[in-house]
């Protein structure tokens, strides 16, 4: 990523170029990303190819002012952080699903970020409802955050190099600590965008954090506003005009027609408001 691309990305986030790659700068960038760039899976249902190449990701998030899911959001954010002088590794994770089962290899992409003031952080702007700020990767106690109480734990005695990331006492995903390349996640992105077993092919979701620390989520035609205290207001949008207005006014996504779940033979489901994909 060159300086002009980095500057355009920062303008998209609405933040100034940080003077130094510090922990405080990382916190500001992380929160701005979650407030500005939505977690969304529209490409899966619009027939848009998901290409895990830095230029293509930045073109989508910055040029087209869209969002994406984990591979796209954290892939692009990692490229921006690297351009700003942070030391960044891409890490592979497996998401906990029903009955505590782990998902496929390369199920999730998160970032390990080192700052010049000595910190090592888990940055993740691509997991839906998650921490608003980076988590201290070496801390094993509770880490309070506006998004919940988080804890990073060693994943069992026989997996000392793996870490479990927990939110409010519930494991969210298991994280490997070996650095990966962006291309390593291509199979995971393909599976999640094509498999009938992936919740991304069975639901539509567009979600972001609000300025007050709450969350807004459009799941198909279901519109959910979550207040900072966790209370929710849910209503169904009756008309196409209402749905398109929400995409445009609340997420900055211009659409001429309402996206619909588009994988033949796969039943649609409503995306959850908590956990991955909100």
Buried (B, 14 or more C-beta within 10 A) or exposed (E): BEEEBBEBBBEBBEBEEBEEBBBEBBBBBBBBBBBBBBBBBBBBBEEEEBEBEBEBBBBBBBEEBBBBBBBBBBBBBBBBBBBBBBEBBBBBBBBBBEEEEBBBBBBBBBBBBBBEEEBBBBBBBBBBBBBBBBBBBEBEEEBEBEBBEBBBBEBEEEEEEBBBBBBEEEBBBBBBEEEBEBEBBBEBBBBBBBBEEBBBBBBBBBBBBBEEBBBBBBBBBBBBBBEEEEEEEEEEBEEEEBBBEBBEEBBBBEBEEBBEBBBEEBEBBBBBBBBBBB
